Amino acid sequence: MNFFDIFPTFSESPYSYTLVPVVMICSIIGFYYKPFFHALILHPYEIANGKRIHTLLTSALIHRGWLHLLFNCIVIFSLVYDMTSILKQEFGQTVSYLVTPILMLTLIMLPNLCQTYLHGKNFIFTSIGASGLSLGLYGFSALFFPLQKINHLFFPWIHNSAQYWIYILLLLILSSFIKNTKINRSLHLIAFILGSILALLISPYTVEFREAFN
């Protein structure tokens, strides 16, 4: 058994193999060199005043700790591959290679724009990490094929992807009410919903969503 019997090749998922190393390198530099870390951090107050616009994108490249970093890298690697494969299956390789990076940038920057709108008057609020992209990819993958069969180990009443999507959505809504300054749960919910909206706009199977609950 070789590496590519388990993991995709570079040609199958070029953006996974490109983005994840960049995120890991930037995050590790940020762990030990604080000027670099602070140059990339998202500060909605400054963005609302027309400054540091680049951080809408660059804040996804740095993380607060190893667990935060490794979790996001694993999710991004697998779900970017999933997104690329879905688009290739439905629309062809050229469309897949062109649209995947556009969707990735959208799922990084739109949640950060929402944070800017919500926290633009809060001088002390900052945000970092690729969790917005991770949860956006999760929402996209979960809803693109609403009728895809799922046999959930712990919840036997979940039978398809749309039902699983509802389950995750409810968990994120409930968790958003838990006060914890270390985890930006509102960002997770916003990103998940935005990723889901993109799936509904792109997927030719959107009409099947209602059938998933019959």
N, C-alpha and C positions, 0 to 999 in steps of 0.2 A: 504494500500500500504506500503510495506516495502522497505528497502534500495536496496535490490537486484532485485526488480522489475524494477529499473531504471539503476543500475550499475551492471557490471559483478561480478560474485563471484570470490573468490581468485583462485579457480581451473581453471576458464575460462581465467584469465589473471594474473598469478602469478607475472610476471615481472613488470606489471604496479604497483601492490601493493607493490613490493619490491623497485623498483628504485625511484619512486616519493617521498616516505618518506625520503630516503637517501639523495636525492637532496635537499629537503626542510630543513632537519636538518643541512647538511653541509653548505648550503647557509646562513641560519640564524646564525650559528656560525661565518661564514665569515663576516657577517654584523658588528659584534661586537668585533671580535677578529682578528685583522689584521695579526698577524704572521701566523695564520691558513690560512687566505685568500691568503697571498703571497706564502705560501708553495704549493698551488694547482694551481696557475695561470699559463697560457700558455705563455711562452716567447720563440718565435721561434729562436731568436739569440742564446740562450743557447742550445736549442735542436740541432741546426745546428752544434754546437760545442761539441756535445756528452754529454750534461748535462741535468738534470731534464727531462729525457725521460718520467717519470711517468705522467707528466702534459699533455701529449697527451690524457690521459684518465681523470685525476682528474679535469682538468679545466671545464669539463661539470658539475661538482658538485657544483660550486659556481656561484653567479650572482651579478650584480651590484645594483639591487634594487628590491623592492617587485613586481612591475609590470612585470619586466623581468622574475622574478622567477615564478610568478603565471601563466603567459601566457605559458611558457614552460612546466610547470607541467600539466596544463590542456591538452595541445596538446599531450604530451608524454603519459599521462594516457589513453587517448582515442585512439591514433593511435598505441600504442604498443598492446593494446587489439585488434585493427583492424588487425594488422599484424599477431598476434597469431591466430586469428580466420580464416584469409585467408589461412594460412599455414595448419591449422588443417583441414579445409574444403577440400583442394586439396591433401594433402599428409599424413594426419593422425596426431593424437595427439602426438605420440612419436617424429616424425620429427619436429612438431611445437615447442615442448618444447626444442629440441636440437638446432634448427636452429635460433629461435628468438633471443637468447642472442648473438649468433655469428654475426647476422646482426646488432644488436644494437651496439655492440662494433665496428664493421666496420664503422657504420655511425657516431660514435663519433670520431674515430681515423683517418680515411682517410681524412676528411675535415681538421683536424688539421695538418696532414702531408702536405696537400696542402698549408695551411697557412705558415708552416715552409719553404716550398720551395719558396713561394712568398715573405716572409718577413724575411728570415733567416739572412739577412745582416742589418736589421733595428733594432738597439739596443733598441729603445724606444717602439717598437710595442709589445703589449700584447693582450691576448684574453681570455675571460671567458664565461661561460654559455653553456646551452644545446641546443642552437638554431640550431647547426649543426645537432644534432639528430632529433629535431623537424621537420626541413625542409626536412631532408632525409627520415623520415617516411612519410611525406606529399607526396613526389615524389613517394615513393614506393606504397602507397595506391592509389594514383591517376592513376597509370599506370598499376597496376596488372591486372585489368579487363578493357581493353580499351573500350569495347562496353557497359559497364554498363550505364544505362540510368540516366541522370541528368536533372532535370528541374530547371534551374537557375532563381532565382527571378528577378534579374536585367538585365540579358543578355539572352533573349529568344532564341538566335541563338546557344547557347550551349546546345547540346542534349545528350552528352555522356561523359564518364570520360576522354577519350583521348583529346577531344576538351577543356575540362576544364583544363587539364594538360597543353595544349598549352597556354591557357589564363594566367595561373599562371606563366609559364615560361617567357612569354613576360613581365609580370609585374616585375618579379625579374630581368630580363635583364635591363629594363628601370630604375628600382630603384638603380641598381648597379652603375649607372653613377651619382647619387646624392651624393654630398659630405656631409657626416655627420659622425663625429668622434665617435659618441655614438652608432651607429648601424653598425655592420659589414656586410654590404649588399653583399659583394663578397663571404663571407662564406655562406650566405643563398643560393646564386645561386649555388655554388659548391656542397653544401650538397644536394640540391634538385636534381641536375643532377645525383649525385652519387646514391641517393636512387632510382631514375628512372632507372638507368642502372642495378641496382640489381634486380628490378622488371622485366625488360626485359630479364635478364639472367635466372631468376627462373620461371617466369610465363609460363604456357603452352598455354597462350592466346596471346603471343607476335605477332603472325602472323595476329591477328585481328586489329592491329594498323592502317594499311592502310585503312581497311574497315570502320573505324570510320569517315572518311572524305568523303565517297562516298554519 
